[in-house]
Amino acid sequence: MLKYAIIFAIISLIAGALGFTGIAAGSAGIAKILFFLFLALTVLFVVLAMLGVGAARKALR
């Protein structure tokens, strides 16, 4: 997901440099959404790992 956010950010930069402001704004919006979704999922998985929730905990029981 972070990969796609970076790709859309690069597309936005190139489109902005070439004068395609509509495409640049759309790509920047998509990149922003993907980045924050990636960030939220990362935080969620880190919290779950800290709590020990998951297959590893169930396997140990």
mmJSON file of the N, C-alpha and C atoms, coordinates in Angstrom:
{"data_MODEL":{"atom_site":{
"group_PDB":["ATOM","ATOM","ATOM","ATOM","ATOM","ATOM","ATOM","ATOM","ATOM","ATOM","ATOM","ATOM","ATOM","ATOM","ATOM","ATOM","ATOM","ATOM","ATOM","ATOM","ATOM","ATOM","ATOM","ATOM","ATOM","ATOM","ATOM","ATOM","ATOM","ATOM","ATOM","ATOM","ATOM","ATOM","ATOM","ATOM","ATOM","ATOM","ATOM","ATOM","ATOM","ATOM","ATOM","ATOM","ATOM","ATOM","ATOM","ATOM","ATOM","ATOM","ATOM","ATOM","ATOM","ATOM","ATOM","ATOM","ATOM","ATOM","ATOM","ATOM","ATOM","ATOM","ATOM","ATOM","ATOM","ATOM","ATOM","ATOM","ATOM","ATOM","ATOM","ATOM","ATOM","ATOM","ATOM","ATOM","ATOM","ATOM","ATOM","ATOM","ATOM","ATOM","ATOM","ATOM","ATOM","ATOM","ATOM","ATOM","ATOM","ATOM","ATOM","ATOM","ATOM","ATOM","ATOM","ATOM","ATOM","ATOM","ATOM","ATOM","ATOM","ATOM","ATOM","ATOM","ATOM","ATOM","ATOM","ATOM","ATOM","ATOM","ATOM","ATOM","ATOM","ATOM","ATOM","ATOM","ATOM","ATOM","ATOM","ATOM","ATOM","ATOM","ATOM","ATOM","ATOM","ATOM","ATOM","ATOM","ATOM","ATOM","ATOM","ATOM","ATOM","ATOM","ATOM","ATOM","ATOM","ATOM","ATOM","ATOM","ATOM","ATOM","ATOM","ATOM","ATOM","ATOM","ATOM","ATOM","ATOM","ATOM","ATOM","ATOM","ATOM","ATOM","ATOM","ATOM","ATOM","ATOM","ATOM","ATOM","ATOM","ATOM","ATOM","ATOM","ATOM","ATOM","ATOM","ATOM","ATOM","ATOM","ATOM","ATOM","ATOM","ATOM","ATOM","ATOM","ATOM","ATOM","ATOM","ATOM","ATOM","ATOM","ATOM"],
"id":[1,2,3,4,5,6,7,8,9,10,11,12,13,14,15,16,17,18,19,20,21,22,23,24,25,26,27,28,29,30,31,32,33,34,35,36,37,38,39,40,41,42,43,44,45,46,47,48,49,50,51,52,53,54,55,56,57,58,59,60,61,62,63,64,65,66,67,68,69,70,71,72,73,74,75,76,77,78,79,80,81,82,83,84,85,86,87,88,89,90,91,92,93,94,95,96,97,98,99,100,101,102,103,104,105,106,107,108,109,110,111,112,113,114,115,116,117,118,119,120,121,122,123,124,125,126,127,128,129,130,131,132,133,134,135,136,137,138,139,140,141,142,143,144,145,146,147,148,149,150,151,152,153,154,155,156,157,158,159,160,161,162,163,164,165,166,167,168,169,170,171,172,173,174,175,176,177,178,179,180,181,182,183],
"type_symbol":["N","C","C","N","C","C","N","C","C","N","C","C","N","C","C","N","C","C","N","C","C","N","C","C","N","C","C","N","C","C","N","C","C","N","C","C","N","C","C","N","C","C","N","C","C","N","C","C","N","C","C","N","C","C","N","C","C","N","C","C","N","C","C","N","C","C","N","C","C","N","C","C","N","C","C","N","C","C","N","C","C","N","C","C","N","C","C","N","C","C","N","C","C","N","C","C","N","C","C","N","C","C","N","C","C","N","C","C","N","C","C","N","C","C","N","C","C","N","C","C","N","C","C","N","C","C","N","C","C","N","C","C","N","C","C","N","C","C","N","C","C","N","C","C","N","C","C","N","C","C","N","C","C","N","C","C","N","C","C","N","C","C","N","C","C","N","C","C","N","C","C","N","C","C","N","C","C","N","C","C","N","C","C"],
"label_atom_id":["N","CA","C","N","CA","C","N","CA","C","N","CA","C","N","CA","C","N","CA","C","N","CA","C","N","CA","C","N","CA","C","N","CA","C","N","CA","C","N","CA","C","N","CA","C","N","CA","C","N","CA","C","N","CA","C","N","CA","C","N","CA","C","N","CA","C","N","CA","C","N","CA","C","N","CA","C","N","CA","C","N","CA","C","N","CA","C","N","CA","C","N","CA","C","N","CA","C","N","CA","C","N","CA","C","N","CA","C","N","CA","C","N","CA","C","N","CA","C","N","CA","C","N","CA","C","N","CA","C","N","CA","C","N","CA","C","N","CA","C","N","CA","C","N","CA","C","N","CA","C","N","CA","C","N","CA","C","N","CA","C","N","CA","C","N","CA","C","N","CA","C","N","CA","C","N","CA","C","N","CA","C","N","CA","C","N","CA","C","N","CA","C","N","CA","C","N","CA","C","N","CA","C","N","CA","C","N","CA","C","N","CA","C"],
"label_alt_id":[null,null,null,null,null,null,null,null,null,null,null,null,null,null,null,null,null,null,null,null,null,null,null,null,null,null,null,null,null,null,null,null,null,null,null,null,null,null,null,null,null,null,null,null,null,null,null,null,null,null,null,null,null,null,null,null,null,null,null,null,null,null,null,null,null,null,null,null,null,null,null,null,null,null,null,null,null,null,null,null,null,null,null,null,null,null,null,null,null,null,null,null,null,null,null,null,null,null,null,null,null,null,null,null,null,null,null,null,null,null,null,null,null,null,null,null,null,null,null,null,null,null,null,null,null,null,null,null,null,null,null,null,null,null,null,null,null,null,null,null,null,null,null,null,null,null,null,null,null,null,null,null,null,null,null,null,null,null,null,null,null,null,null,null,null,null,null,null,null,null,null,null,null,null,null,null,null,null,null,null,null,null,null],
"label_comp_id":["MET","MET","MET","LEU","LEU","LEU","LYS","LYS","LYS","TYR","TYR","TYR","ALA","ALA","ALA","ILE","ILE","ILE","ILE","ILE","ILE","PHE","PHE","PHE","ALA","ALA","ALA","ILE","ILE","ILE","ILE","ILE","ILE","SER","SER","SER","LEU","LEU","LEU","ILE","ILE","ILE","ALA","ALA","ALA","GLY","GLY","GLY","ALA","ALA","ALA","LEU","LEU","LEU","GLY","GLY","GLY","PHE","PHE","PHE","THR","THR","THR","GLY","GLY","GLY","ILE","ILE","ILE","ALA","ALA","ALA","ALA","ALA","ALA","GLY","GLY","GLY","SER","SER","SER","ALA","ALA","ALA","GLY","GLY","GLY","ILE","ILE","ILE","ALA","ALA","ALA","LYS","LYS","LYS","ILE","ILE","ILE","LEU","LEU","LEU","PHE","PHE","PHE","PHE","PHE","PHE","LEU","LEU","LEU","PHE","PHE","PHE","LEU","LEU","LEU","ALA","ALA","ALA","LEU","LEU","LEU","THR","THR","THR","VAL","VAL","VAL","LEU","LEU","LEU","PHE","PHE","PHE","VAL","VAL","VAL","VAL","VAL","VAL","LEU","LEU","LEU","ALA","ALA","ALA","MET","MET","MET","LEU","LEU","LEU","GLY","GLY","GLY","VAL","VAL","VAL","GLY","GLY","GLY","ALA","ALA","ALA","ALA","ALA","ALA","ARG","ARG","ARG","LYS","LYS","LYS","ALA","ALA","ALA","LEU","LEU","LEU","ARG","ARG","ARG"],
"label_asym_id":["A","A","A","A","A","A","A","A","A","A","A","A","A","A","A","A","A","A","A","A","A","A","A","A","A","A","A","A","A","A","A","A","A","A","A","A","A","A","A","A","A","A","A","A","A","A","A","A","A","A","A","A","A","A","A","A","A","A","A","A","A","A","A","A","A","A","A","A","A","A","A","A","A","A","A","A","A","A","A","A","A","A","A","A","A","A","A","A","A","A","A","A","A","A","A","A","A","A","A","A","A","A","A","A","A","A","A","A","A","A","A","A","A","A","A","A","A","A","A","A","A","A","A","A","A","A","A","A","A","A","A","A","A","A","A","A","A","A","A","A","A","A","A","A","A","A","A","A","A","A","A","A","A","A","A","A","A","A","A","A","A","A","A","A","A","A","A","A","A","A","A","A","A","A","A","A","A","A","A","A","A","A","A"],
"label_entity_id":["1","1","1","1","1","1","1","1","1","1","1","1","1","1","1","1","1","1","1","1","1","1","1","1","1","1","1","1","1","1","1","1","1","1","1","1","1","1","1","1","1","1","1","1","1","1","1","1","1","1","1","1","1","1","1","1","1","1","1","1","1","1","1","1","1","1","1","1","1","1","1","1","1","1","1","1","1","1","1","1","1","1","1","1","1","1","1","1","1","1","1","1","1","1","1","1","1","1","1","1","1","1","1","1","1","1","1","1","1","1","1","1","1","1","1","1","1","1","1","1","1","1","1","1","1","1","1","1","1","1","1","1","1","1","1","1","1","1","1","1","1","1","1","1","1","1","1","1","1","1","1","1","1","1","1","1","1","1","1","1","1","1","1","1","1","1","1","1","1","1","1","1","1","1","1","1","1","1","1","1","1","1","1"],
"label_seq_id":[1,1,1,2,2,2,3,3,3,4,4,4,5,5,5,6,6,6,7,7,7,8,8,8,9,9,9,10,10,10,11,11,11,12,12,12,13,13,13,14,14,14,15,15,15,16,16,16,17,17,17,18,18,18,19,19,19,20,20,20,21,21,21,22,22,22,23,23,23,24,24,24,25,25,25,26,26,26,27,27,27,28,28,28,29,29,29,30,30,30,31,31,31,32,32,32,33,33,33,34,34,34,35,35,35,36,36,36,37,37,37,38,38,38,39,39,39,40,40,40,41,41,41,42,42,42,43,43,43,44,44,44,45,45,45,46,46,46,47,47,47,48,48,48,49,49,49,50,50,50,51,51,51,52,52,52,53,53,53,54,54,54,55,55,55,56,56,56,57,57,57,58,58,58,59,59,59,60,60,60,61,61,61],
"pdbx_PDB_ins_code":[null,null,null,null,null,null,null,null,null,null,null,null,null,null,null,null,null,null,null,null,null,null,null,null,null,null,null,null,null,null,null,null,null,null,null,null,null,null,null,null,null,null,null,null,null,null,null,null,null,null,null,null,null,null,null,null,null,null,null,null,null,null,null,null,null,null,null,null,null,null,null,null,null,null,null,null,null,null,null,null,null,null,null,null,null,null,null,null,null,null,null,null,null,null,null,null,null,null,null,null,null,null,null,null,null,null,null,null,null,null,null,null,null,null,null,null,null,null,null,null,null,null,null,null,null,null,null,null,null,null,null,null,null,null,null,null,null,null,null,null,null,null,null,null,null,null,null,null,null,null,null,null,null,null,null,null,null,null,null,null,null,null,null,null,null,null,null,null,null,null,null,null,null,null,null,null,null,null,null,null,null,null,null],
"Cartn_x":[0.816,0.0,0.861,1.94,2.865,3.49,3.709,4.271,3.359,2.061,1.115,0.997,1.101,1.065,2.255,3.419,4.61,4.469,3.915,3.717,2.773,1.655,0.72,1.322,2.181,2.848,3.798,4.509,5.414,4.624,3.497,2.641,2.143,1.78,1.3,2.385,3.607,4.707,4.991,5.007,5.276,4.144,2.903,1.766,1.746,2.084,2.141,3.231,4.357,5.462,5.127,4.303,3.923,2.686,2.073,0.939,-0.425,-0.489,-1.776,-2.26,-2.844,-3.176,-4.297,-5.26,-6.355,-5.879,-5.041,-4.482,-3.564,-2.812,-1.902,-2.682,-3.771,-4.577,-5.242,-5.731,-6.341,-5.35,-4.186,-3.15,-2.666,-2.56,-2.13,-3.171,-4.44,-5.504,-5.489,-5.313,-5.242,-4.02,-2.883,-1.664,-1.851,-2.533,-2.761,-3.649,-4.711,-5.616,-4.888,-4.128,-3.4,-2.358,-1.682,-0.667,-1.29,-2.395,-3.019,-3.659,-4.15,-4.659,-3.516,-2.371,-1.194,-0.758,-0.754,-0.342,-1.278,-2.586,-3.564,-3.415,-3.247,-3.079,-1.78,-0.726,0.547,0.408,-0.225,-0.43,-1.296,-2.347,-3.221,-2.457,-1.639,-0.904,0.185,0.783,1.784,1.123,-0.033,-0.754,-1.178,-1.681,-2.074,-0.874,0.263,1.471,1.931,1.797,2.194,1.283,0.004,-0.943,-0.811,-0.163,0.026,-1.173,-2.002,-3.174,-2.754,-3.18,-2.869,-2.576,-2.039,-1.8,-0.693,0.298,1.405,0.939,0.075,-0.431,-1.315,-2.148,-3.04,-2.238,-1.143,-0.334,0.381,0.706,1.421,0.514,-0.784,-1.711,-2.068],
"Cartn_y":[-1.189,0.0,1.255,1.212,2.344,2.526,1.412,1.463,2.255,1.99,2.695,4.166,4.464,5.857,6.627,6.002,6.647,6.82,5.81,5.9,7.051,7.166,8.253,9.61,9.682,10.945,11.354,10.396,10.694,11.128,10.445,10.848,12.273,12.59,13.933,14.985,14.687,15.628,15.85,14.773,14.892,15.642,15.311,15.991,17.468,17.787,19.184,19.951,19.306,19.959,20.197,19.322,19.467,20.335,20.788,21.693,21.041,19.764,19.071,19.143,20.277,20.502,19.604,19.288,18.419,17.013,16.494,15.153,15.159,16.236,16.335,16.363,17.106,17.178,15.835,15.168,13.851,12.823,12.807,11.86,12.148,13.421,13.779,13.349,13.496,13.058,11.551,10.805,9.347,8.935,9.578,9.255,9.543,10.63,10.987,9.956,9.539,8.533,7.218,6.775,5.51,5.573,6.715,6.832,6.772,7.475,7.448,6.103,5.418,4.067,3.119,3.253,2.47,2.748,4.02,4.415,3.841,3.899,3.37,1.86,1.153,-0.3,-0.684,0.091,-0.176,-0.017,1.064,1.292,0.184,-0.204,-1.27,-2.577,-2.95,-4.203,-4.156,-3.001,-2.873,-3.018,-2.406,-2.531,-3.973,-4.628,-6.033,-6.921,-6.625,-7.405,-7.186,-5.945,-5.651,-6.375,-6.507,-7.185,-8.704,-9.183,-10.624,-11.313,-10.565,-11.143,-11.719,-12.933,-13.504,-14.976,-15.473,-16.9,-17.39,-16.562,-16.995,-17.267,-16.407,-16.599,-17.832,-18.042,-19.205,-20.497,-20.449,-21.651,-22.062,-21.105,-21.412,-22.032,-21.865,-22.411,-23.829],
"Cartn_z":[0.0,0.0,0.0,0.75,0.764,-0.617,-1.296,-2.652,-3.585,-3.506,-4.364,-3.977,-2.688,-2.255,-2.831,-2.835,-3.396,-4.909,-5.577,-7.027,-7.367,-6.634,-6.905,-6.566,-5.543,-5.221,-6.35,-6.919,-8.029,-9.259,-9.53,-10.648,-10.44,-9.207,-8.896,-9.127,-8.719,-8.924,-10.41,-11.171,-12.609,-13.305,-12.968,-13.598,-13.232,-11.991,-11.586,-12.308,-12.523,-13.229,-14.7,-15.261,-16.669,-16.861,-15.766,-15.87,-15.817,-15.586,-15.486,-14.034,-13.662,-12.252,-11.756,-12.607,-12.188,-11.868,-12.74,-12.517,-11.294,-11.134,-9.998,-8.688,-8.65,-7.428,-7.118,-8.147,-7.947,-7.456,-8.049,-7.637,-6.226,-5.884,-4.528,-3.508,-3.848,-2.945,-2.726,-3.803,-3.7,-2.883,-3.12,-2.377,-0.896,-0.572,0.827,1.522,0.832,1.401,1.623,0.627,0.766,1.872,2.007,3.046,4.434,4.655,5.972,6.273,5.258,5.452,5.842,5.164,5.513,6.958,7.339,8.679,9.735,9.485,10.437,10.594,9.49,9.569,10.265,10.042,10.707,12.214,12.638,14.076,14.67,13.962,14.441,14.626,13.642,13.74,14.801,15.004,16.065,17.434,17.611,18.883,19.11,18.087,18.231,18.542,17.958,18.244,19.679,20.158,21.534,22.536,22.188,23.063,22.967,21.952,21.796,21.177,20.483,19.849,18.506,18.233,16.93,16.98,15.906,15.758,16.679,16.952,17.801,19.223,19.734,21.086,21.154,20.124,20.122,19.967,19.237,19.026,20.312,21.14,22.376,23.435,23.301,24.302,24.048],
"occupancy":[1.0,1.0,1.0,1.0,1.0,1.0,1.0,1.0,1.0,1.0,1.0,1.0,1.0,1.0,1.0,1.0,1.0,1.0,1.0,1.0,1.0,1.0,1.0,1.0,1.0,1.0,1.0,1.0,1.0,1.0,1.0,1.0,1.0,1.0,1.0,1.0,1.0,1.0,1.0,1.0,1.0,1.0,1.0,1.0,1.0,1.0,1.0,1.0,1.0,1.0,1.0,1.0,1.0,1.0,1.0,1.0,1.0,1.0,1.0,1.0,1.0,1.0,1.0,1.0,1.0,1.0,1.0,1.0,1.0,1.0,1.0,1.0,1.0,1.0,1.0,1.0,1.0,1.0,1.0,1.0,1.0,1.0,1.0,1.0,1.0,1.0,1.0,1.0,1.0,1.0,1.0,1.0,1.0,1.0,1.0,1.0,1.0,1.0,1.0,1.0,1.0,1.0,1.0,1.0,1.0,1.0,1.0,1.0,1.0,1.0,1.0,1.0,1.0,1.0,1.0,1.0,1.0,1.0,1.0,1.0,1.0,1.0,1.0,1.0,1.0,1.0,1.0,1.0,1.0,1.0,1.0,1.0,1.0,1.0,1.0,1.0,1.0,1.0,1.0,1.0,1.0,1.0,1.0,1.0,1.0,1.0,1.0,1.0,1.0,1.0,1.0,1.0,1.0,1.0,1.0,1.0,1.0,1.0,1.0,1.0,1.0,1.0,1.0,1.0,1.0,1.0,1.0,1.0,1.0,1.0,1.0,1.0,1.0,1.0,1.0,1.0,1.0,1.0,1.0,1.0,1.0,1.0,1.0],
"B_iso_or_equiv":[0.0,0.0,0.0,0.0,0.0,0.0,0.0,0.0,0.0,0.0,0.0,0.0,0.0,0.0,0.0,0.0,0.0,0.0,0.0,0.0,0.0,0.0,0.0,0.0,0.0,0.0,0.0,0.0,0.0,0.0,0.0,0.0,0.0,0.0,0.0,0.0,0.0,0.0,0.0,0.0,0.0,0.0,0.0,0.0,0.0,0.0,0.0,0.0,0.0,0.0,0.0,0.0,0.0,0.0,0.0,0.0,0.0,0.0,0.0,0.0,0.0,0.0,0.0,0.0,0.0,0.0,0.0,0.0,0.0,0.0,0.0,0.0,0.0,0.0,0.0,0.0,0.0,0.0,0.0,0.0,0.0,0.0,0.0,0.0,0.0,0.0,0.0,0.0,0.0,0.0,0.0,0.0,0.0,0.0,0.0,0.0,0.0,0.0,0.0,0.0,0.0,0.0,0.0,0.0,0.0,0.0,0.0,0.0,0.0,0.0,0.0,0.0,0.0,0.0,0.0,0.0,0.0,0.0,0.0,0.0,0.0,0.0,0.0,0.0,0.0,0.0,0.0,0.0,0.0,0.0,0.0,0.0,0.0,0.0,0.0,0.0,0.0,0.0,0.0,0.0,0.0,0.0,0.0,0.0,0.0,0.0,0.0,0.0,0.0,0.0,0.0,0.0,0.0,0.0,0.0,0.0,0.0,0.0,0.0,0.0,0.0,0.0,0.0,0.0,0.0,0.0,0.0,0.0,0.0,0.0,0.0,0.0,0.0,0.0,0.0,0.0,0.0,0.0,0.0,0.0,0.0,0.0,0.0],
"pdbx_formal_charge":[null,null,null,null,null,null,null,null,null,null,null,null,null,null,null,null,null,null,null,null,null,null,null,null,null,null,null,null,null,null,null,null,null,null,null,null,null,null,null,null,null,null,null,null,null,null,null,null,null,null,null,null,null,null,null,null,null,null,null,null,null,null,null,null,null,null,null,null,null,null,null,null,null,null,null,null,null,null,null,null,null,null,null,null,null,null,null,null,null,null,null,null,null,null,null,null,null,null,null,null,null,null,null,null,null,null,null,null,null,null,null,null,null,null,null,null,null,null,null,null,null,null,null,null,null,null,null,null,null,null,null,null,null,null,null,null,null,null,null,null,null,null,null,null,null,null,null,null,null,null,null,null,null,null,null,null,null,null,null,null,null,null,null,null,null,null,null,null,null,null,null,null,null,null,null,null,null,null,null,null,null,null,null],
"auth_seq_id":[1,1,1,2,2,2,3,3,3,4,4,4,5,5,5,6,6,6,7,7,7,8,8,8,9,9,9,10,10,10,11,11,11,12,12,12,13,13,13,14,14,14,15,15,15,16,16,16,17,17,17,18,18,18,19,19,19,20,20,20,21,21,21,22,22,22,23,23,23,24,24,24,25,25,25,26,26,26,27,27,27,28,28,28,29,29,29,30,30,30,31,31,31,32,32,32,33,33,33,34,34,34,35,35,35,36,36,36,37,37,37,38,38,38,39,39,39,40,40,40,41,41,41,42,42,42,43,43,43,44,44,44,45,45,45,46,46,46,47,47,47,48,48,48,49,49,49,50,50,50,51,51,51,52,52,52,53,53,53,54,54,54,55,55,55,56,56,56,57,57,57,58,58,58,59,59,59,60,60,60,61,61,61],
"auth_comp_id":["MET","MET","MET","LEU","LEU","LEU","LYS","LYS","LYS","TYR","TYR","TYR","ALA","ALA","ALA","ILE","ILE","ILE","ILE","ILE","ILE","PHE","PHE","PHE","ALA","ALA","ALA","ILE","ILE","ILE","ILE","ILE","ILE","SER","SER","SER","LEU","LEU","LEU","ILE","ILE","ILE","ALA","ALA","ALA","GLY","GLY","GLY","ALA","ALA","ALA","LEU","LEU","LEU","GLY","GLY","GLY","PHE","PHE","PHE","THR","THR","THR","GLY","GLY","GLY","ILE","ILE","ILE","ALA","ALA","ALA","ALA","ALA","ALA","GLY","GLY","GLY","SER","SER","SER","ALA","ALA","ALA","GLY","GLY","GLY","ILE","ILE","ILE","ALA","ALA","ALA","LYS","LYS","LYS","ILE","ILE","ILE","LEU","LEU","LEU","PHE","PHE","PHE","PHE","PHE","PHE","LEU","LEU","LEU","PHE","PHE","PHE","LEU","LEU","LEU","ALA","ALA","ALA","LEU","LEU","LEU","THR","THR","THR","VAL","VAL","VAL","LEU","LEU","LEU","PHE","PHE","PHE","VAL","VAL","VAL","VAL","VAL","VAL","LEU","LEU","LEU","ALA","ALA","ALA","MET","MET","MET","LEU","LEU","LEU","GLY","GLY","GLY","VAL","VAL","VAL","GLY","GLY","GLY","ALA","ALA","ALA","ALA","ALA","ALA","ARG","ARG","ARG","LYS","LYS","LYS","ALA","ALA","ALA","LEU","LEU","LEU","ARG","ARG","ARG"],
"auth_asym_id":["A","A","A","A","A","A","A","A","A","A","A","A","A","A","A","A","A","A","A","A","A","A","A","A","A","A","A","A","A","A","A","A","A","A","A","A","A","A","A","A","A","A","A","A","A","A","A","A","A","A","A","A","A","A","A","A","A","A","A","A","A","A","A","A","A","A","A","A","A","A","A","A","A","A","A","A","A","A","A","A","A","A","A","A","A","A","A","A","A","A","A","A","A","A","A","A","A","A","A","A","A","A","A","A","A","A","A","A","A","A","A","A","A","A","A","A","A","A","A","A","A","A","A","A","A","A","A","A","A","A","A","A","A","A","A","A","A","A","A","A","A","A","A","A","A","A","A","A","A","A","A","A","A","A","A","A","A","A","A","A","A","A","A","A","A","A","A","A","A","A","A","A","A","A","A","A","A","A","A","A","A","A","A"],
"auth_atom_id":["N","CA","C","N","CA","C","N","CA","C","N","CA","C","N","CA","C","N","CA","C","N","CA","C","N","CA","C","N","CA","C","N","CA","C","N","CA","C","N","CA","C","N","CA","C","N","CA","C","N","CA","C","N","CA","C","N","CA","C","N","CA","C","N","CA","C","N","CA","C","N","CA","C","N","CA","C","N","CA","C","N","CA","C","N","CA","C","N","CA","C","N","CA","C","N","CA","C","N","CA","C","N","CA","C","N","CA","C","N","CA","C","N","CA","C","N","CA","C","N","CA","C","N","CA","C","N","CA","C","N","CA","C","N","CA","C","N","CA","C","N","CA","C","N","CA","C","N","CA","C","N","CA","C","N","CA","C","N","CA","C","N","CA","C","N","CA","C","N","CA","C","N","CA","C","N","CA","C","N","CA","C","N","CA","C","N","CA","C","N","CA","C","N","CA","C","N","CA","C","N","CA","C","N","CA","C","N","CA","C","N","CA","C"],
"pdbx_PDB_model_num":[1,1,1,1,1,1,1,1,1,1,1,1,1,1,1,1,1,1,1,1,1,1,1,1,1,1,1,1,1,1,1,1,1,1,1,1,1,1,1,1,1,1,1,1,1,1,1,1,1,1,1,1,1,1,1,1,1,1,1,1,1,1,1,1,1,1,1,1,1,1,1,1,1,1,1,1,1,1,1,1,1,1,1,1,1,1,1,1,1,1,1,1,1,1,1,1,1,1,1,1,1,1,1,1,1,1,1,1,1,1,1,1,1,1,1,1,1,1,1,1,1,1,1,1,1,1,1,1,1,1,1,1,1,1,1,1,1,1,1,1,1,1,1,1,1,1,1,1,1,1,1,1,1,1,1,1,1,1,1,1,1,1,1,1,1,1,1,1,1,1,1,1,1,1,1,1,1,1,1,1,1,1,1]
}}}
